[in-house]
Amino acid sequence: MSTFNRNTLVKVLEILDSSHAQEALAAAKLASAMVREAGLTWDQVIDDAILPRAAASSAAQEPAQARTPGAGPFGYRRERELSPHEQFFMVLLSPRTPVDIKRKLRSWEGRVLDGEITPQESADLQFMYQSFVVG
């Protein structure tokens, strides 16, 4: 799991406990996409997750150069265009996104998950993704 951030995957998986079914479903899809884009299976993710703590800490200390080149934010491949719902959750999960922007995005959530955002909202979402996630 060296091509994506395990901590981010954990944050995404914690959303599965949401009382909002659409939010939980979107989190599941995002987690699945993260694993798929890293070229892993869930078996490998779980297998790596249950390593003894000593082995896990030595793996965490690998140099950044050992990571797959070209990995984008949250481990996504740079050569792939992200869907609006993937961008949406990445902007929401980014620690660089201001709280007021996160509040605004919450009002878009249903439309984003249903694929019903306007072209202007899609452009705004792309801009927020570039600003707060990609940097």
N, CA, C and O atoms as a GROMACS GRO file, in nm:
protein
  540
    1MET      N    1   0.082  -0.119   0.000
    1MET     CA    2   0.000   0.000   0.000
    1MET      C    3   0.086   0.125   0.000
    1MET      O    4   0.052   0.223   0.066
    2SER      N    5   0.196   0.124  -0.071
    2SER     CA    6   0.286   0.238  -0.069
    2SER      C    7   0.243   0.350  -0.164
    2SER      O    8   0.300   0.459  -0.158
    3THR      N    9   0.143   0.326  -0.251
    3THR     CA   10   0.106   0.430  -0.346
    3THR      C   11  -0.008   0.519  -0.299
    3THR      O   12  -0.046   0.612  -0.370
    4PHE      N   13  -0.063   0.495  -0.182
    4PHE     CA   14  -0.163   0.586  -0.131
    4PHE      C   15  -0.150   0.597   0.020
    4PHE      O   16  -0.084   0.516   0.084
    5ASN      N   17  -0.213   0.698   0.073
    5ASN     CA   18  -0.201   0.730   0.214
    5ASN      C   19  -0.298   0.644   0.295
    5ASN      O   20  -0.419   0.656   0.282
    6ARG      N   21  -0.244   0.558   0.378
    6ARG     CA   22  -0.326   0.468   0.460
    6ARG      C   23  -0.413   0.547   0.556
    6ARG      O   24  -0.527   0.508   0.583
    7ASN      N   25  -0.360   0.658   0.609
    7ASN     CA   26  -0.438   0.739   0.703
    7ASN      C   27  -0.562   0.797   0.634
    7ASN      O   28  -0.669   0.805   0.696
    8THR      N   29  -0.549   0.835   0.509
    8THR     CA   30  -0.663   0.887   0.435
    8THR      C   31  -0.765   0.777   0.413
    8THR      O   32  -0.885   0.801   0.426
    9LEU      N   33  -0.720   0.656   0.381
    9LEU     CA   34  -0.812   0.544   0.365
    9LEU      C   35  -0.889   0.520   0.494
    9LEU      O   36  -1.009   0.494   0.491
   10VAL      N   37  -0.821   0.529   0.606
   10VAL     CA   38  -0.888   0.510   0.735
   10VAL      C   39  -0.995   0.617   0.755
   10VAL      O   40  -1.106   0.586   0.799
   11LYS      N   41  -0.963   0.742   0.722
   11LYS     CA   42  -1.062   0.850   0.736
   11LYS      C   43  -1.183   0.824   0.647
   11LYS      O   44  -1.297   0.845   0.689
   12VAL      N   45  -1.158   0.780   0.525
   12VAL     CA   46  -1.268   0.751   0.433
   12VAL      C   47  -1.352   0.636   0.488
   12VAL      O   48  -1.474   0.642   0.485
   13LEU      N   49  -1.288   0.532   0.539
   13LEU     CA   50  -1.362   0.417   0.593
   13LEU      C   51  -1.442   0.454   0.718
   13LEU      O   52  -1.546   0.394   0.743
   14GLU      N   53  -1.395   0.550   0.795
   14GLU     CA   54  -1.470   0.593   0.913
   14GLU      C   55  -1.603   0.657   0.874
   14GLU      O   56  -1.697   0.657   0.953
   15ILE      N   57  -1.612   0.712   0.754
   15ILE     CA   58  -1.736   0.773   0.706
   15ILE      C   59  -1.843   0.666   0.682
   15ILE      O   60  -1.962   0.698   0.676
   16LEU      N   61  -1.803   0.540   0.669
   16LEU     CA   62  -1.899   0.433   0.649
   16LEU      C   63  -1.998   0.424   0.765
   16LEU      O   64  -2.107   0.368   0.749
   17ASP      N   65  -1.962   0.478   0.880
   17ASP     CA   66  -2.049   0.476   0.997
   17ASP      C   67  -2.151   0.590   0.997
   17ASP      O   68  -2.228   0.604   1.091
   18SER      N   69  -2.151   0.670   0.892
   18SER     CA   70  -2.241   0.785   0.883
   18SER      C   71  -2.387   0.742   0.886
   18SER      O   72  -2.422   0.635   0.836
   19SER      N   73  -2.470   0.826   0.945
   19SER     CA   74  -2.614   0.798   0.946
   19SER      C   75  -2.678   0.834   0.812
   19SER      O   76  -2.794   0.802   0.789
   20HIS      N   77  -2.604   0.901   0.725
   20HIS     CA   78  -2.652   0.936   0.592
   20HIS      C   79  -2.608   0.828   0.493
   20HIS      O   80  -2.489   0.811   0.467
   21ALA      N   81  -2.704   0.756   0.440
   21ALA     CA   82  -2.674   0.643   0.353
   21ALA      C   83  -2.593   0.684   0.230
   21ALA      O   84  -2.500   0.613   0.192
   22GLN      N   85  -2.627   0.796   0.169
   22GLN     CA   86  -2.555   0.840   0.050
   22GLN      C   87  -2.409   0.872   0.081
   22GLN      O   88  -2.320   0.844   0.001
   23GLU      N   89  -2.386   0.932   0.197
   23GLU     CA   90  -2.248   0.964   0.237
   23GLU      C   91  -2.168   0.836   0.258
   23GLU      O   92  -2.053   0.826   0.216
   24ALA      N   93  -2.230   0.739   0.325
   24ALA     CA   94  -2.162   0.611   0.348
   24ALA      C   95  -2.133   0.540   0.216
   24ALA      O   96  -2.025   0.483   0.198
   25LEU      N   97  -2.229   0.542   0.124
   25LEU     CA   98  -2.209   0.479  -0.005
   25LEU      C   99  -2.096   0.546  -0.083
   25LEU      O  100  -2.013   0.479  -0.143
   26ALA      N  101  -2.094   0.679  -0.081
   26ALA     CA  102  -1.989   0.752  -0.152
   26ALA      C  103  -1.852   0.721  -0.090
   26ALA      O  104  -1.753   0.708  -0.163
   27ALA      N  105  -1.846   0.709   0.041
   27ALA     CA  106  -1.720   0.674   0.108
   27ALA      C  107  -1.674   0.535   0.066
   27ALA      O  108  -1.555   0.512   0.043
   28ALA      N  109  -1.768   0.442   0.058
   28ALA     CA  110  -1.732   0.306   0.016
   28ALA      C  111  -1.677   0.306  -0.126
   28ALA      O  112  -1.578   0.238  -0.155
   29LYS      N  113  -1.742   0.383  -0.215
   29LYS     CA  114  -1.695   0.390  -0.354
   29LYS      C  115  -1.558   0.455  -0.362
   29LYS      O  116  -1.472   0.412  -0.439
   30LEU      N  117  -1.537   0.560  -0.282
   30LEU     CA  118  -1.407   0.628  -0.283
   30LEU      C  119  -1.298   0.534  -0.230
   30LEU      O  120  -1.190   0.528  -0.288
   31ALA      N  121  -1.326   0.463  -0.122
   31ALA     CA  122  -1.228   0.369  -0.068
   31ALA      C  123  -1.194   0.261  -0.170
   31ALA      O  124  -1.078   0.225  -0.188
   32SER      N  125  -1.296   0.210  -0.236
   32SER     CA  126  -1.274   0.108  -0.338
   32SER      C  127  -1.190   0.163  -0.453
   32SER      O  128  -1.100   0.095  -0.503
   33ALA      N  129  -1.219   0.285  -0.494
   33ALA     CA  130  -1.141   0.347  -0.602
   33ALA      C  131  -0.996   0.368  -0.560
   33ALA      O  132  -0.904   0.349  -0.640
   34MET      N  133  -0.974   0.408  -0.434
   34MET     CA  134  -0.838   0.429  -0.385
   34MET      C  135  -0.759   0.298  -0.393
   34MET      O  136  -0.644   0.297  -0.436
   35VAL      N  137  -0.820   0.190  -0.351
   35VAL     CA  138  -0.753   0.059  -0.352
   35VAL      C  139  -0.726   0.016  -0.497
   35VAL      O  140  -0.616  -0.030  -0.529
   36ARG      N  141  -0.826   0.030  -0.582
   36ARG     CA  142  -0.811  -0.009  -0.723
   36ARG      C  143  -0.703   0.073  -0.793
   36ARG      O  144  -0.621   0.018  -0.866
   37GLU      N  145  -0.703   0.205  -0.772
   37GLU     CA  146  -0.605   0.292  -0.837
   37GLU      C  147  -0.462   0.265  -0.788
   37GLU      O  148  -0.365   0.292  -0.859
   38ALA      N  149  -0.450   0.213  -0.667
   38ALA     CA  150  -0.318   0.178  -0.615
   38ALA      C  151  -0.271   0.043  -0.670
   38ALA      O  152  -0.159   0.000  -0.644
   39GLY      N  153  -0.360  -0.023  -0.745
   39GLY     CA  154  -0.323  -0.152  -0.802
   39GLY      C  155  -0.326  -0.265  -0.701
   39GLY      O  156  -0.255  -0.365  -0.715
   40LEU      N  157  -0.408  -0.248  -0.597
   40LEU     CA  158  -0.416  -0.348  -0.491
   40LEU      C  159  -0.554  -0.412  -0.488
   40LEU      O  160  -0.648  -0.365  -0.552
   41THR      N  161  -0.564  -0.521  -0.413
   41THR     CA  162  -0.693  -0.582  -0.384
   41THR      C  163  -0.722  -0.558  -0.237
   41THR      O  164  -0.632  -0.525  -0.160
   42TRP      N  165  -0.847  -0.576  -0.198
   42TRP     CA  166  -0.881  -0.560  -0.056
   42TRP      C  167  -0.809  -0.664   0.028
   42TRP      O  168  -0.774  -0.638   0.143
   43ASP      N  169  -0.785  -0.783  -0.029
   43ASP     CA  170  -0.709  -0.886   0.043
   43ASP      C  171  -0.571  -0.834   0.082
   43ASP      O  172  -0.524  -0.854   0.194
   44GLN      N  173  -0.506  -0.766  -0.013
   44GLN     CA  174  -0.372  -0.711   0.014
   44GLN      C  175  -0.380  -0.599   0.118
   44GLN      O  176  -0.292  -0.588   0.204
   45VAL      N  177  -0.482  -0.516   0.110
   45VAL     CA  178  -0.497  -0.406   0.206
   45VAL      C  179  -0.514  -0.461   0.346
   45VAL      O  180  -0.449  -0.416   0.440
   46ILE      N  181  -0.602  -0.560   0.359
   46ILE     CA  182  -0.627  -0.617   0.491
   46ILE      C  183  -0.506  -0.695   0.539
   46ILE      O  184  -0.471  -0.689   0.657
   47ASP      N  185  -0.442  -0.768   0.448
   47ASP     CA  186  -0.324  -0.845   0.484
   47ASP      C  187  -0.214  -0.752   0.538
   47ASP      O  188  -0.153  -0.781   0.641
   48ASP      N  189  -0.190  -0.640   0.468
   48ASP     CA  190  -0.091  -0.543   0.514
   48ASP      C  191  -0.133  -0.479   0.646
   48ASP      O  192  -0.048  -0.445   0.728
   49ALA      N  193  -0.262  -0.463   0.667
   49ALA     CA  194  -0.311  -0.396   0.787
   49ALA      C  195  -0.290  -0.479   0.911
   49ALA      O  196  -0.286  -0.424   1.022
   50ILE      N  197  -0.275  -0.610   0.897
   50ILE     CA  198  -0.262  -0.692   1.017
   50ILE      C  199  -0.118  -0.738   1.042
   50ILE      O  200  -0.095  -0.834   1.116
   51LEU      N  201  -0.024  -0.670   0.981
   51LEU     CA  202   0.117  -0.698   1.010
   51LEU      C  203   0.145  -0.666   1.156
   51LEU      O  204   0.081  -0.579   1.214
   52PRO      N  205   0.241  -0.738   1.216
   52PRO     CA  206   0.280  -0.700   1.352
   52PRO      C  207   0.325  -0.554   1.354
   52PRO      O  208   0.378  -0.503   1.255
   53ARG      N  209   0.305  -0.487   1.466
   53ARG     CA  210   0.336  -0.344   1.477
   53ARG      C  211   0.482  -0.313   1.440
   53ARG      O  212   0.507  -0.208   1.381
   54ALA      N  213   0.576  -0.398   1.472
   54ALA     CA  214   0.716  -0.372   1.439
   54ALA      C  215   0.736  -0.368   1.288
   54ALA      O  216   0.807  -0.281   1.237
   55ALA      N  217   0.674  -0.461   1.217
   55ALA     CA  218   0.686  -0.463   1.071
   55ALA      C  219   0.616  -0.343   1.010
   55ALA      O  220   0.665  -0.285   0.913
   56ALA      N  221   0.503  -0.305   1.066
   56ALA     CA  222   0.428  -0.190   1.013
   56ALA      C  223   0.506  -0.061   1.034
   56ALA      O  224   0.507   0.025   0.946
   57SER      N  225   0.572  -0.046   1.147
   57SER     CA  226   0.646   0.077   1.173
   57SER      C  227   0.770   0.085   1.084
   57SER      O  228   0.810   0.194   1.044
   58SER      N  229   0.833  -0.029   1.054
   58SER     CA  230   0.949  -0.023   0.965
   58SER      C  231   0.905   0.008   0.822
   58SER      O  232   0.978   0.074   0.748
   59ALA      N  233   0.785  -0.039   0.782
   59ALA     CA  234   0.733  -0.008   0.648
   59ALA      C  235   0.698   0.141   0.640
   59ALA      O  236   0.713   0.202   0.534
   60ALA      N  237   0.651   0.198   0.749
   60ALA     CA  238   0.613   0.340   0.749
   60ALA      C  239   0.735   0.430   0.739
   60ALA      O  240   0.724   0.546   0.700
   61GLN      N  241   0.854   0.376   0.774
   61GLN     CA  242   0.975   0.457   0.772
   61GLN      C  243   1.047   0.450   0.638
   61GLN      O  244   1.159   0.499   0.625
   62GLU      N  245   0.984   0.388   0.536
   62GLU     CA  246   1.045   0.382   0.403
   62GLU      C  247   1.062   0.522   0.348
   62GLU      O  248   0.976   0.607   0.371
   63PRO      N  249   1.168   0.548   0.277
   63PRO     CA  250   1.186   0.681   0.220
   63PRO      C  251   1.080   0.712   0.116
   63PRO      O  252   1.024   0.622   0.054
   64ALA      N  253   1.052   0.840   0.097
   64ALA     CA  254   0.951   0.884   0.001
   64ALA      C  255   0.985   0.839  -0.141
   64ALA      O  256   0.895   0.820  -0.223
   65GLN      N  257   1.114   0.822  -0.171
   65GLN     CA  258   1.154   0.781  -0.305
   65GLN      C  259   1.106   0.640  -0.337
   65GLN      O  260   1.094   0.604  -0.454
   66ALA      N  261   1.079   0.559  -0.235
   66ALA     CA  262   1.035   0.422  -0.257
   66ALA      C  263   0.891   0.416  -0.306
   66ALA      O  264   0.847   0.311  -0.353
   67ARG      N  265   0.818   0.524  -0.297
   67ARG     CA  266   0.680   0.527  -0.342
   67ARG      C  267   0.673   0.529  -0.494
   67ARG      O  268   0.768   0.568  -0.562
   68THR      N  269   0.561   0.487  -0.545
   68THR     CA  270   0.542   0.481  -0.688
   68THR      C  271   0.545   0.621  -0.748
   68THR      O  272   0.470   0.708  -0.703
   69PRO      N  273   0.629   0.645  -0.846
   69PRO     CA  274   0.631   0.777  -0.909
   69PRO      C  275   0.500   0.802  -0.981
   69PRO      O  276   0.438   0.711  -1.035
   70GLY      N  277   0.459   0.928  -0.981
   70GLY     CA  278   0.338   0.967  -1.050
   70GLY      C  279   0.212   0.957  -0.967
   70GLY      O  280   0.104   0.988  -1.015
   71ALA      N  281   0.226   0.913  -0.841
   71ALA     CA  282   0.108   0.903  -0.757
   71ALA      C  283   0.059   1.043  -0.722
   71ALA      O  284   0.137   1.127  -0.678
   72GLY      N  285  -0.069   1.066  -0.741
   72GLY     CA  286  -0.128   1.196  -0.713
   72GLY      C  287  -0.177   1.206  -0.570
   72GLY      O  288  -0.142   1.122  -0.486
   73PRO      N  289  -0.259   1.307  -0.542
   73PRO     CA  290  -0.313   1.324  -0.407
   73PRO      C  291  -0.391   1.202  -0.364
   73PRO      O  292  -0.464   1.143  -0.444
   74PHE      N  293  -0.378   1.163  -0.240
   74PHE     CA  294  -0.446   1.049  -0.181
   74PHE      C  295  -0.416   0.920  -0.257
   74PHE      O  296  -0.494   0.825  -0.250
   75GLY      N  297  -0.303   0.916  -0.329
   75GLY     CA  298  -0.263   0.796  -0.398
   75GLY      C  299  -0.324   0.774  -0.535
   75GLY      O  300  -0.301   0.670  -0.597
   76TYR      N  301  -0.402   0.869  -0.585
   76TYR     CA  302  -0.460   0.853  -0.718
   76TYR      C  303  -0.354   0.876  -0.824
   76TYR      O  304  -0.262   0.956  -0.806
   77ARG      N  305  -0.368   0.806  -0.935
   77ARG     CA  306  -0.275   0.824  -1.045
   77ARG      C  307  -0.304   0.957  -1.112
   77ARG      O  308  -0.419   0.992  -1.139
   78ARG      N  309  -0.199   1.030  -1.139
   78ARG     CA  310  -0.214   1.164  -1.197
   78ARG      C  311  -0.273   1.160  -1.338
   78ARG      O  312  -0.337   1.257  -1.380
   79GLU      N  313  -0.252   1.051  -1.410
   79GLU     CA  314  -0.296   1.049  -1.549
   79GLU      C  315  -0.446   1.024  -1.563
   79GLU      O  316  -0.497   1.023  -1.675
   80ARG      N  317  -0.518   1.004  -1.455
   80ARG     CA  318  -0.661   0.977  -1.461
   80ARG      C  319  -0.738   1.097  -1.410
   80ARG      O  320  -0.705   1.153  -1.306
   81GLU      N  321  -0.842   1.137  -1.482
   81GLU     CA  322  -0.930   1.246  -1.441
   81GLU      C  323  -1.026   1.191  -1.334
   81GLU      O  324  -1.090   1.088  -1.354
   82LEU      N  325  -1.034   1.260  -1.222
   82LEU     CA  326  -1.120   1.214  -1.114
   82LEU      C  327  -1.265   1.255  -1.138
   82LEU      O  328  -1.292   1.359  -1.198
   83SER      N  329  -1.356   1.172  -1.092
   83SER     CA  330  -1.498   1.203  -1.104
   83SER      C  331  -1.533   1.314  -1.004
   83SER      O  332  -1.460   1.336  -0.908
   84PRO      N  333  -1.643   1.385  -1.028
   84PRO     CA  334  -1.683   1.489  -0.932
   84PRO      C  335  -1.702   1.436  -0.790
   84PRO      O  336  -1.665   1.505  -0.694
   85HIS      N  337  -1.757   1.316  -0.774
   85HIS     CA  338  -1.775   1.268  -0.636
   85HIS      C  339  -1.642   1.235  -0.570
   85HIS      O  340  -1.628   1.251  -0.449
   86GLU      N  341  -1.544   1.190  -0.647
   86GLU     CA  342  -1.410   1.168  -0.590
   86GLU      C  343  -1.346   1.300  -0.550
   86GLU      O  344  -1.288   1.312  -0.443
   87GLN      N  345  -1.357   1.399  -0.638
   87GLN     CA  346  -1.304   1.531  -0.605
   87GLN      C  347  -1.375   1.588  -0.483
   87GLN      O  348  -1.312   1.645  -0.395
   88PHE      N  349  -1.507   1.571  -0.478
   88PHE     CA  350  -1.588   1.621  -0.367
   88PHE      C  351  -1.536   1.569  -0.233
   88PHE      O  352  -1.512   1.647  -0.141
   89PHE      N  353  -1.519   1.438  -0.223
   89PHE     CA  354  -1.474   1.381  -0.096
   89PHE      C  355  -1.328   1.414  -0.065
   89PHE      O  356  -1.292   1.429   0.052
   90MET      N  357  -1.246   1.426  -0.166
   90MET     CA  358  -1.108   1.465  -0.142
   90MET      C  359  -1.100   1.608  -0.088
   90MET      O  360  -1.022   1.637   0.002
   91VAL      N  361  -1.182   1.697  -0.143
   91VAL     CA  362  -1.185   1.835  -0.092
   91VAL      C  363  -1.236   1.835   0.051
   91VAL      O  364  -1.182   1.905   0.136
   92LEU      N  365  -1.342   1.756   0.078
   92LEU     CA  366  -1.395   1.749   0.215
   92LEU      C  367  -1.294   1.693   0.314
   92LEU      O  368  -1.286   1.739   0.428
   93LEU      N  369  -1.216   1.595   0.271
   93LEU     CA  370  -1.121   1.530   0.362
   93LEU      C  371  -0.989   1.605   0.376
   93LEU      O  372  -0.912   1.579   0.469
   94SER      N  373  -0.962   1.697   0.287
   94SER     CA  374  -0.835   1.768   0.290
   94SER      C  375  -0.826   1.860   0.411
   94SER      O  376  -0.918   1.939   0.435
   95PRO      N  377  -0.718   1.851   0.487
   95PRO     CA  378  -0.702   1.942   0.601
   95PRO      C  379  -0.678   2.086   0.557
   95PRO      O  380  -0.687   2.177   0.638
   96ARG      N  381  -0.649   2.107   0.430
   96ARG     CA  382  -0.625   2.242   0.379
   96ARG      C  383  -0.753   2.314   0.339
   96ARG      O  384  -0.750   2.435   0.314
   97THR      N  385  -0.865   2.242   0.332
   97THR     CA  386  -0.991   2.303   0.294
   97THR      C  387  -1.049   2.381   0.411
   97THR      O  388  -1.068   2.324   0.519
   98PRO      N  389  -1.078   2.510   0.392
   98PRO     CA  390  -1.137   2.590   0.501
   98PRO      C  391  -1.275   2.537   0.541
   98PRO      O  392  -1.347   2.479   0.460
   99VAL      N  393  -1.309   2.558   0.667
   99VAL     CA  394  -1.435   2.508   0.722
   99VAL      C  395  -1.555   2.565   0.648
   99VAL      O  396  -1.652   2.492   0.624
  100ASP      N  397  -1.552   2.692   0.611
  100ASP     CA  398  -1.666   2.751   0.542
  100ASP      C  399  -1.687   2.687   0.404
  100ASP      O  400  -1.801   2.674   0.358
  101ILE      N  401  -1.579   2.646   0.337
  101ILE     CA  402  -1.591   2.577   0.208
  101ILE      C  403  -1.652   2.439   0.230
  101ILE      O  404  -1.736   2.395   0.152
  102LYS      N  405  -1.610   2.370   0.337
  102LYS     CA  406  -1.666   2.238   0.367
  102LYS      C  407  -1.816   2.249   0.394
  102LYS      O  408  -1.893   2.163   0.351
  103ARG      N  409  -1.858   2.353   0.465
  103ARG     CA  410  -2.002   2.374   0.490
  103ARG      C  411  -2.077   2.394   0.359
  103ARG      O  412  -2.185   2.337   0.339
  104LYS      N  413  -2.021   2.475   0.270
  104LYS     CA  414  -2.084   2.500   0.140
  104LYS      C  415  -2.097   2.369   0.062
  104LYS      O  416  -2.200   2.343   0.000
  105LEU      N  417  -1.993   2.288   0.065
  105LEU     CA  418  -1.995   2.162  -0.009
  105LEU      C  419  -2.101   2.066   0.043
  105LEU      O  420  -2.158   1.990  -0.035
  106ARG      N  421  -2.127   2.069   0.171
  106ARG     CA  422  -2.228   1.979   0.229
  106ARG      C  423  -2.365   2.000   0.164
  106ARG      O  424  -2.443   1.906   0.149
  107SER      N  425  -2.393   2.126   0.124
  107SER     CA  426  -2.522   2.153   0.059
  107SER      C  427  -2.526   2.095  -0.083
  107SER      O  428  -2.634   2.079  -0.139
  108TRP      N  429  -2.413   2.064  -0.140
  108TRP     CA  430  -2.404   2.006  -0.275
  108TRP      C  431  -2.409   1.854  -0.273
  108TRP      O  432  -2.430   1.791  -0.377
  109GLU      N  433  -2.390   1.795  -0.157
  109GLU     CA  434  -2.363   1.652  -0.148
  109GLU      C  435  -2.462   1.564  -0.225
  109GLU      O  436  -2.419   1.480  -0.304
  110GLY      N  437  -2.590   1.582  -0.205
  110GLY     CA  438  -2.688   1.498  -0.273
  110GLY      C  439  -2.678   1.509  -0.424
  110GLY      O  440  -2.685   1.409  -0.495
  111ARG      N  441  -2.662   1.632  -0.473
  111ARG     CA  442  -2.655   1.653  -0.617
  111ARG      C  443  -2.526   1.595  -0.675
  111ARG      O  444  -2.526   1.540  -0.785
  112VAL      N  445  -2.416   1.606  -0.601
  112VAL     CA  446  -2.288   1.550  -0.649
  112VAL      C  447  -2.299   1.398  -0.659
  112VAL      O  448  -2.258   1.338  -0.758
  113LEU      N  449  -2.355   1.336  -0.555
  113LEU     CA  450  -2.365   1.190  -0.554
  113LEU      C  451  -2.462   1.139  -0.659
  113LEU      O  452  -2.447   1.028  -0.710
  114ASP      N  453  -2.563   1.221  -0.692
  114ASP     CA  454  -2.658   1.181  -0.796
  114ASP      C  455  -2.612   1.222  -0.935
  114ASP      O  456  -2.679   1.192  -1.034
  115GLY      N  457  -2.498   1.291  -0.944
  115GLY     CA  458  -2.446   1.335  -1.073
  115GLY      C  459  -2.526   1.450  -1.133
  115GLY      O  460  -2.533   1.464  -1.255
  116GLU      N  461  -2.586   1.531  -1.048
  116GLU     CA  462  -2.673   1.638  -1.095
  116GLU      C  463  -2.618   1.778  -1.069
  116GLU      O  464  -2.695   1.873  -1.060
  117ILE      N  465  -2.487   1.792  -1.057
  117ILE     CA  466  -2.433   1.927  -1.035
  117ILE      C  467  -2.426   2.002  -1.167
  117ILE      O  468  -2.414   1.943  -1.274
  118THR      N  469  -2.434   2.132  -1.156
  118THR     CA  470  -2.432   2.216  -1.276
  118THR      C  471  -2.289   2.223  -1.331
  118THR      O  472  -2.194   2.192  -1.259
  119PRO      N  473  -2.274   2.263  -1.456
  119PRO     CA  474  -2.138   2.280  -1.510
  119PRO      C  475  -2.056   2.381  -1.429
  119PRO      O  476  -1.935   2.363  -1.412
  120GLN      N  477  -2.121   2.487  -1.379
  120GLN     CA  478  -2.049   2.585  -1.298
  120GLN      C  479  -2.002   2.523  -1.166
  120GLN      O  480  -1.890   2.547  -1.124
  121GLU      N  481  -2.088   2.445  -1.102
  121GLU     CA  482  -2.049   2.377  -0.977
  121GLU      C  483  -1.937   2.278  -1.003
  121GLU      O  484  -1.847   2.263  -0.921
  122SER      N  485  -1.943   2.211  -1.116
  122SER     CA  486  -1.837   2.117  -1.153
  122SER      C  487  -1.704   2.190  -1.169
  122SER      O  488  -1.600   2.142  -1.124
  123ALA      N  489  -1.708   2.306  -1.234
  123ALA     CA  490  -1.585   2.387  -1.251
  123ALA      C  491  -1.537   2.438  -1.116
  123ALA      O  492  -1.417   2.439  -1.089
  124ASP      N  493  -1.630   2.480  -1.030
  124ASP     CA  494  -1.593   2.526  -0.895
  124ASP      C  495  -1.530   2.413  -0.815
  124ASP      O  496  -1.431   2.433  -0.743
  125LEU      N  497  -1.586   2.294  -0.826
  125LEU     CA  498  -1.533   2.178  -0.756
  125LEU      C  499  -1.392   2.145  -0.805
  125LEU      O  500  -1.304   2.114  -0.725
  126GLN      N  501  -1.372   2.152  -0.936
  126GLN     CA  502  -1.239   2.128  -0.993
  126GLN      C  503  -1.140   2.230  -0.939
  126GLN      O  504  -1.027   2.194  -0.904
  127PHE      N  505  -1.181   2.357  -0.931
  127PHE     CA  506  -1.094   2.462  -0.878
  127PHE      C  507  -1.060   2.436  -0.731
  127PHE      O  508  -0.944   2.450  -0.691
  128MET      N  509  -1.160   2.398  -0.651
  128MET     CA  510  -1.136   2.368  -0.509
  128MET      C  511  -1.042   2.249  -0.495
  128MET      O  512  -0.954   2.248  -0.408
  129TYR      N  513  -1.060   2.147  -0.579
  129TYR     CA  514  -0.973   2.031  -0.576
  129TYR      C  515  -0.829   2.071  -0.604
  129TYR      O  516  -0.737   2.030  -0.533
  130GLN      N  517  -0.811   2.153  -0.709
  130GLN     CA  518  -0.676   2.200  -0.744
  130GLN      C  519  -0.618   2.285  -0.633
  130GLN      O  520  -0.499   2.275  -0.604
  131SER      N  521  -0.699   2.369  -0.570
  131SER     CA  522  -0.651   2.462  -0.468
  131SER      C  523  -0.620   2.394  -0.335
  131SER      O  524  -0.516   2.420  -0.274
  132PHE      N  525  -0.710   2.307  -0.290
  132PHE     CA  526  -0.700   2.255  -0.154
  132PHE      C  527  -0.644   2.114  -0.144
  132PHE      O  528  -0.600   2.072  -0.036
  133VAL      N  529  -0.645   2.039  -0.254
  133VAL     CA  530  -0.595   1.901  -0.248
  133VAL      C  531  -0.462   1.891  -0.321
  133VAL      O  532  -0.362   1.847  -0.263
  134VAL      N  533  -0.459   1.933  -0.446
  134VAL     CA  534  -0.337   1.920  -0.526
  134VAL      C  535  -0.234   2.023  -0.481
  134VAL      O  536  -0.115   1.993  -0.470
  135GLY      N  537  -0.281   2.144  -0.455
  135GLY     CA  538  -0.194   2.250  -0.406
  135GLY      C  539  -0.116   2.312  -0.511
  135GLY      O  540  -0.038   2.403  -0.485
   0.00000   0.00000   0.00000
